[in-house]
Amino acid sequence: MHLIASRFLGRSLAGLALAAVAVLAAPMSAAAQPPGAPPPPPPGGGYGGGYGGGYYPAPSPYRQGLTLGLGVSFGFLDSPDSNLTKCFNCDYQPVALAFDGHIGAMLNPRLALLFEVFWQAQALDEDGFNYLSQTMLMGAAQLWLTPQFWIKGGLGVAVLGMHYDDGLVEDDDEVDTGGAIMGAAGFEIFHSPWFSVDLQGRLAVAGYDSIDEQVTVGTLGVGVNWY
């Protein structure tokens, strides 16, 4: 009986010793890995979920507070019922140059209220001494339908002017003032939380009652924006 008890006690002490060695060896094995080394792969090889990467869509730009924007574009000015925008001695229709700018506030990351300035000019003769200009001042709202695609609409006033400048003589005449409506759409080819570059198209119409004229402008261009 004493012999059996001694053997049982010996085996118990040997088991406890092995367990202690295993516990002490575990931290030493972890410390042996170089700093920053990735954890060992999960059990089970192949493509069944062992890959630790993955695709995550880019976060939406975070727009807030004050917003500013500038743009340059090219297009046309047209008065369908008259020759107001026709070049006198050209056998082609000159291209209109346009600039736009806005300042406003982001109501949320997808909606902005803006004050817009949209200026266009087009030559009326082959030498470019005579040209027509149109300046639109309007309030507008801009809505991002996706993180990169936006639409814009605005209402305001337009001022039509005729100009002559040959380098020696300069003459500027305001023709009329009327109401204006504008629609635009754009796609951001680069965007960050505070800055973007977009391609944009604009179509606007102004009506002038006193001269019974309507002038339509359409442009395509590029814009830069800050948030």
Buried (B, 14 or more C-beta within 10 A) or exposed (E): EEEEEEEEEEEEEEEEEEEEEEEEEEEEEEEEEEEEEEEEEEEEEEEEEEEEEEEEEEEBBEBEEEBEBBBEBEBBBBBEEEEBBBBEEEEEBBEBBBBBBBEBEBEEBBBBEBBBBBBBBBBBBBEEBBBBBBBBBBEBBBEBEEBBEBEBBBBBEBBBBBBBEEEEEEEEEEBBBBBBBBBBBBEBEEBEEBEBEBBBBBBBBBBBEEEEBBBBBBBEBBBBBEB
